Amino acid sequence: MSESVRSLPEDRLLQPTTAKWFGVIFGIALCYAIVRYHFVKDVPWSHFPLFILNKATSMAAVGFVASAYLIGKLFRWHDHDPVLRLVVVKFCGLAGFSLAAIHALFSLALLRSSYYPAFFGADGQLSFVGELGLAVGVIALWALAMPAITTLPMMPQALGGFRWKRNQRMGYIALSLVVVHLTVFGLKGWLDPASWSGMPPVSLVAVLVALVPLLTKLSRISGKRSKRTQRTTEETPD
């Protein structure tokens, strides 16, 4: 290991471990988008700088946010080093928020009927589906900003433990809204597997990824309630 790597602060967000996380998650999303749209769907490479990168960015954003809530719960890869685990969690959360913001800007640049005909009516204005999907997406980005902002070092002390944890849990609400956002836009295509050309749409893959932390959270809540009920039953006299 080089001297420069050894001298990095333990809580530095940009370090070899987090760089690997970014490379893997964004790399998978980018490769999937390239293969599905350029090679399978035969989309011209002239659309790579914005249209394809937007697909990859949206998919990676969901992957990072989901990972932030799965590390230490479903993913136990950094349990041996609590400091590193917290760094990776913070990095994934902030990377997810950053990519979600980039996705929003990319989408606004592409927002026209030639790219997304299903989002517009015959009069050229956004349809109900288009307006609903965009509105939910904007609210999801706002919800995701809450845990991102409260990641700042001074926020736990400024907010207090309870309020800080409540803001961090907003990520689950953001993921729920992402599921709605993607379902509104992608449901019609999901129900037509013949149009997939052997590869599910990016939106469907992203929804499945978003559902993993949500279902994991529900499972943990259900498990805690079951244990409380069992303890109450055992403590209740006959």
C-alpha positions as CSV (number, residue, x, y, z in Angstrom):
1,M,0.0,0.0,0.0
2,S,1.4,3.4,-0.9
3,E,2.2,6.1,1.6
4,S,-0.6,8.4,0.2
5,V,-3.2,5.7,0.8
6,R,-2.0,4.9,4.3
7,S,-2.2,8.6,5.2
8,L,-5.9,9.0,4.2
9,P,-8.2,9.9,7.1
10,E,-10.3,6.9,8.1
11,D,-13.5,8.8,7.5
12,R,-12.6,10.2,4.1
13,L,-15.5,9.5,1.7
14,L,-13.3,9.2,-1.4
15,Q,-10.9,6.3,-0.9
16,P,-10.1,3.0,-2.7
17,T,-13.0,1.1,-1.1
18,T,-15.7,3.7,-2.1
19,A,-14.0,4.1,-5.6
20,K,-14.6,0.3,-6.0
21,W,-18.2,0.7,-5.0
22,F,-18.7,3.4,-7.5
23,G,-17.0,1.5,-10.3
24,V,-19.0,-1.6,-9.7
25,I,-22.5,-0.1,-9.3
26,F,-22.1,2.6,-12.0
27,G,-20.2,0.2,-14.3
28,I,-23.0,-2.4,-14.1
29,A,-25.6,0.2,-14.9
30,L,-23.7,1.7,-17.7
31,C,-22.9,-1.7,-19.3
32,Y,-26.5,-2.8,-19.0
33,A,-27.8,0.5,-20.7
34,I,-25.2,0.2,-23.5
35,V,-25.9,-3.5,-24.2
36,R,-29.7,-3.1,-24.1
37,Y,-30.1,0.1,-26.1
38,H,-27.1,0.2,-28.4
39,F,-26.6,-3.5,-29.2
40,V,-30.1,-5.0,-28.6
41,K,-32.3,-2.1,-29.5
42,D,-29.9,-0.7,-32.1
43,V,-30.1,2.9,-30.7
44,P,-27.6,5.1,-32.6
45,W,-24.4,5.9,-30.7
46,S,-25.1,9.5,-31.2
47,H,-27.5,9.3,-28.4
48,F,-25.0,7.9,-25.9
49,P,-23.9,11.3,-24.3
50,L,-27.3,12.1,-22.9
51,F,-30.0,9.5,-23.6
52,I,-28.0,6.4,-22.7
53,L,-26.1,8.1,-19.9
54,N,-29.4,9.2,-18.4
55,K,-30.6,5.5,-18.4
56,A,-27.4,4.4,-16.7
57,T,-27.4,7.3,-14.2
58,S,-31.0,6.7,-13.1
59,M,-30.3,2.9,-12.6
60,A,-27.1,3.6,-10.7
61,A,-28.8,6.2,-8.5
62,V,-31.3,3.6,-7.3
63,G,-28.5,1.1,-6.8
64,F,-26.5,3.4,-4.6
65,V,-29.5,4.5,-2.5
66,A,-30.6,0.9,-2.1
67,S,-27.0,-0.1,-1.1
68,A,-26.9,2.6,1.6
69,Y,-29.8,1.0,3.3
70,L,-28.6,-2.6,2.8
71,I,-25.0,-2.3,4.1
72,G,-24.9,-3.7,7.6
73,K,-28.3,-5.4,7.1
74,L,-28.3,-7.5,4.0
75,F,-24.7,-6.8,2.9
76,R,-22.3,-7.7,5.8
77,W,-19.1,-7.0,3.9
78,H,-17.8,-4.3,6.2
79,D,-18.9,-5.5,9.6
80,H,-15.2,-6.0,10.6
81,D,-14.6,-2.3,10.3
82,P,-17.5,0.0,11.6
83,V,-15.7,3.2,10.6
84,L,-15.3,1.9,7.0
85,R,-18.9,0.6,6.9
86,L,-20.2,4.1,7.9
87,V,-18.0,5.7,5.3
88,V,-19.4,3.4,2.6
89,V,-23.0,4.0,3.7
90,K,-22.5,7.8,3.5
91,F,-20.8,7.5,0.2
92,C,-23.5,5.4,-1.3
93,G,-26.2,7.7,0.0
94,L,-24.5,10.9,-1.3
95,A,-23.6,9.2,-4.6
96,G,-27.2,8.1,-5.1
97,F,-28.5,11.6,-4.4
98,S,-25.9,13.2,-6.7
99,L,-26.8,10.9,-9.6
100,A,-30.5,11.3,-9.0
101,A,-30.0,15.1,-9.4
102,I,-28.0,14.6,-12.6
103,H,-30.7,12.2,-13.8
104,A,-33.3,15.0,-13.2
105,L,-31.3,17.5,-15.2
106,F,-30.7,15.0,-18.0
107,S,-34.4,14.2,-18.2
108,L,-35.4,17.9,-18.4
109,A,-32.9,18.3,-21.3
110,L,-34.6,15.3,-23.1
111,L,-38.2,16.1,-22.2
112,R,-39.8,16.2,-25.6
113,S,-42.2,14.0,-27.5
114,S,-39.6,12.7,-29.9
115,Y,-37.8,11.0,-27.0
116,Y,-40.8,10.2,-24.8
117,P,-44.0,10.1,-26.9
118,A,-46.0,8.4,-24.2
119,F,-45.5,11.3,-21.9
120,F,-47.3,13.8,-24.2
121,G,-50.8,14.2,-25.5
122,A,-51.9,15.0,-29.1
123,D,-51.8,18.7,-28.3
124,G,-48.1,18.5,-27.5
125,Q,-48.6,19.1,-23.8
126,L,-47.7,16.6,-21.1
127,S,-50.3,13.9,-20.6
128,F,-51.6,12.9,-17.2
129,V,-49.0,10.1,-17.1
130,G,-46.3,12.5,-17.9
131,E,-47.2,15.0,-15.3
132,L,-47.8,12.4,-12.6
133,G,-44.5,10.6,-13.2
134,L,-42.6,13.9,-13.2
135,A,-44.3,15.2,-10.1
136,V,-43.6,12.0,-8.1
137,G,-40.0,12.1,-9.4
138,V,-39.5,15.6,-8.1
139,I,-40.9,14.8,-4.7
140,A,-38.7,11.7,-4.5
141,L,-35.6,13.9,-5.2
142,W,-36.7,16.2,-2.4
143,A,-37.2,13.3,0.0
144,L,-33.8,12.0,-0.9
145,A,-32.3,15.4,-0.2
146,M,-33.2,15.1,3.5
147,P,-30.9,12.2,4.4
148,A,-28.2,13.7,2.1
149,I,-28.2,17.0,3.9
150,T,-28.3,15.5,7.4
151,T,-25.2,13.4,6.5
152,L,-23.1,16.6,7.1
153,P,-20.9,16.1,10.2
154,M,-22.6,18.9,12.3
155,M,-26.2,17.7,11.6
156,P,-26.5,14.8,14.2
157,Q,-25.7,17.2,17.1
158,A,-27.8,20.1,15.6
159,L,-30.9,17.9,15.1
160,G,-30.5,15.5,18.0
161,G,-30.5,11.7,17.7
162,F,-34.2,11.2,17.2
163,R,-34.8,13.9,14.5
164,W,-31.5,12.9,12.7
165,K,-32.6,9.2,12.5
166,R,-36.1,10.3,11.3
167,N,-34.5,12.4,8.5
168,Q,-32.3,9.5,7.5
169,R,-35.3,7.2,7.2
170,M,-36.7,9.6,4.5
171,G,-34.6,7.5,2.1
172,Y,-37.2,4.8,2.4
173,I,-39.9,7.2,1.4
174,A,-37.8,8.3,-1.5
175,L,-37.3,4.7,-2.6
176,S,-41.1,4.2,-2.4
177,L,-41.7,7.2,-4.5
178,V,-39.1,6.0,-7.0
179,V,-41.1,2.8,-7.3
180,V,-44.2,4.8,-8.1
181,H,-42.3,7.2,-10.4
182,L,-40.9,4.3,-12.5
183,T,-44.1,2.3,-12.4
184,V,-46.1,5.2,-13.8
185,F,-43.7,5.6,-16.7
186,G,-42.8,2.0,-17.4
187,L,-45.7,-0.2,-16.5
188,K,-47.0,-0.4,-20.1
189,G,-43.7,-1.6,-21.4
190,W,-43.3,-4.1,-18.5
191,L,-46.5,-5.8,-19.5
192,D,-45.3,-6.3,-23.0
193,P,-42.3,-8.8,-22.7
194,A,-42.2,-9.2,-26.4
195,S,-40.8,-5.7,-26.7
196,W,-37.9,-6.4,-24.3
197,S,-35.8,-8.1,-26.9
198,G,-34.6,-10.5,-24.1
199,M,-33.5,-7.7,-21.7
200,P,-36.0,-6.1,-19.1
201,P,-36.3,-2.3,-19.3
202,V,-34.0,-0.3,-17.1
203,S,-37.0,1.0,-15.3
204,L,-38.1,-2.5,-14.3
205,V,-34.6,-3.4,-13.1
206,A,-34.4,-0.2,-11.0
207,V,-37.8,-1.0,-9.4
208,L,-36.7,-4.5,-8.4
209,V,-33.5,-3.0,-6.9
210,A,-35.5,-0.4,-5.0
211,L,-37.9,-3.0,-3.6
212,V,-35.0,-5.0,-2.0
213,P,-34.3,-2.4,0.9
214,L,-38.0,-1.7,1.2
215,L,-38.9,-5.4,1.7
216,T,-35.9,-5.9,4.0
217,K,-37.1,-3.0,6.2
218,L,-40.6,-4.4,6.3
219,S,-39.2,-7.8,7.2
220,R,-37.2,-6.4,10.1
221,I,-40.2,-4.4,11.4
222,S,-42.3,-7.5,11.2
223,G,-39.7,-9.5,13.0
224,K,-39.4,-6.9,15.8
225,R,-43.2,-6.8,16.2
226,S,-43.3,-10.6,16.4
227,K,-40.7,-10.7,19.1
228,R,-42.5,-8.0,21.1
229,T,-45.7,-10.0,20.8
230,Q,-44.0,-13.2,21.9
231,R,-42.4,-11.5,24.9
232,T,-45.8,-10.0,25.9
233,T,-47.4,-13.4,25.6
234,E,-44.8,-15.0,27.8
235,E,-45.0,-12.3,30.4
236,T,-48.7,-12.4,30.7
237,P,-49.8,-14.5,33.6
238,D,-52.3,-17.4,33.0
